[in-house]
Amino acid sequence: MTIFLTAWLLAAGVAVAQTAPSVTVAATRDPVDKSYRKMLAGMDIFERNHALAPQATLRFQLLPRLPTTQLDGITLRVAGDSMSLPVTVAADHSFTLERNAQAAREDAALIASRKTSTLTWRAQVRSPNVPEGMRRLGDLRLECMVGVEAGLLSNNAQIFAWLGEMFTSPERVCNTAEGNYLFFAEHPVFAVTLRDGGRSATLPFRALYAGGTQTPSTLPYCDCQVLLDRSYYAPVWDRGWSDDTLLSFEDMDSPPGAEDSAVAADHNTTALMRARLGAAQVVSFDNGYQAWRYSYPPARDGGEPSEFIVLFGPDGVARKARLRESL
């Protein structure tokens, strides 16, 4: 691994010392402890781009990463070489950070009372007067920029965690369609709809469930490990949607909505659906639900394909379905 990593870095143009004196390190910081300096940098980028959400406030939030993660009662502290600063955690597991010059000088770490590899961290930007259960796109744009700048994306692959920082910036992640910054809904989600004035659109299946491509072998490296059914990609990069665009969420457990399609009796189980329509792209969740996607040829102008999405319950019976026409 050492030979491979050295060769990879050299190929990437990163200087690597070929020989070095032996150094004994008594203790090292957990690679996924959060850097206080980077958290401050996230706060700075929030202030510089506050126009995206002029009335919004910034907090940070802890989310579970493993099924066994217990967030209630968790404590946080900023720890440096010669100082320790407690951080108050609210009931919703969110918090703010105060600026402390000594902590910044000592390159302090933000340390949780739980193993940091069991946690997912996110920025939390909220504008007032956003309807209950909705999100504002300008807020999400700021969340992405703060989250990337603050280094909130965690990964258990410790060798490559710091390598990722070499190629990650808010501009690369938040301003391109390939950025793939995951957001999390309050509840397991079936559909996400954007509304901006008289314009509306439902997010495609590839914008849900971490793209629908996670496998048991890749999930441990995703912040969505136990939040897969709540994860989605918002089009923060697409300036065709204004900052005031609102995102609404249809939960898995809610009744079928006005835009949902009825499932015929001869299609309403996994076995019947497979027999009638064949194999689908399937995403399975820890709660026993499954989301099935069937796609149809795209429009002649090369647009996205039409999609038929079906949500099956743990009993294999269809709960709801939605047809998303090609744009």
Summary of the structure (lengths in Angstrom):
residues: 327
radius of gyration: 22.0
end to end distance: 46.3
largest distance: 72.8
contacts: 931
relative contact order: 0.12
helix: 26%
strand: 27%
